Amino acid sequence: MLSPENASDADPVWIELQNNILNTYSEKIESCIEHSAWKMLAVVMEARHAYLLRLFSPTVSEQYRAFLKQLAESILRQDVHIQARVEQQRSVIAQQQLSLDRGRRAVKSYASNN
């Protein structure tokens, strides 16, 4: 994610904690996509969303605003990547479903001809 030097007034320990939490969410998201765990992906995305709402709340100190702006840009780039991965998996699943349907029709046709 982002390094503490990107926000000169911010507490580096706080920044590292936020980076670790967001990295954990990223790893979970990637794992869900990789394993086609779509229900779990929805849960992880909801949890990340709730976390981000708290992180970007108006009560966060002004000293963290530069860090949060950079973090938001990073998250948006990551979300583009996530969306592309999900679309790719969706395409793979659609192809598998089409292949399965063809196989079923072939077996049904074979069974009805014999």
N, C-alpha and C positions, 0 to 999 in steps of 0.2 A: 504494500500500500504506500503510504506516504511516510516520509522521515521527519523526525522532530525539527531538523534544521529548516523545514519548509514553513514553520510557524515560530518565529523567534521568541515571542512572549509566552508561548504555551508551555505547559508542564510536559516534559518529554515522557515521563512515566504514564501520564494520562493518555498521551498520543499513542504510545506503545500498546497500552491496554486496548484502546479503540481499534487499532490495527489488528491486534491478535483476535479480538472478537469478530471483526469483519472477515478476517482470513478464515476463521473457523466456519462462518456462514458460507463463504465461497467454496470451501472444501466440501461441505455438506451438499451444497447445490450441485456441484460437479459430480459428486457421488450419486446423487439422485438421478441426474440425467444419464449418467453412464449405465446405471442399473435399471433404467426405465421405471423408477419408483415415483410415479407421478403424484400419487396422493401425498407421499412424504415430501415431495418437492413443494407442493402447495403449503404444507405445514411449515416448512423451513422458510419459504418466501414470506409467509404471514408473520412469522417470528422475526425475521430480519426487518420487515416493514415496521413492526411495532418498535423494535430497537432503534431504527433510524428516526422514527417520530420523536422518541425521547432524546436521542442524540442531537437532533436539529431543533430542539425546542427553544423558544425564545428565552428561556431561563439560563441557557448556557452562556458562560462569561464571554465578553467581547474579545478577550485575548485568544479565543479559539476560533474566531470567525474565519480567519485566513485559512487555517487548517481545514475547517469544515467546508469551505468553498472548494478547495482542492480535492477533498474527500468526495464531495458530491459529484464533481466532474469524473473522478475515478470510478465511482459507483455506476454512473450513467454509461461509461465505456464498458464496464463489466456487464451491465445489463444487456447491452447490444450483443455482446459475445454469448451470453446465456440464451438470449432469444434465438440467435442463429443456431446454437447447439440443439435447442428444443425443436426448432423447425427441421433440422437435419434428422433428428431421431424420429420425428413425426413422419417424414418422408420414408425412412427405412421401414418403419412399422406399416405404413400404407403399402409398400411394396411386398412386405411379408404377408400381409392380409390378402393382397391380390393373388399371390402365389398359392396361399392356402386355399382360397376360394377356387382357383383353377384345379388344384389337386382334388378337392372335394367333388367338383363337377366331373372330373375324369373318372374318379372311383365310382360315382353314382352312375355314370354312363356305362362304364364297364360292367357294373353289377346288373344293370337293367338289360344289357345285351346278352348276358349269359344265364 
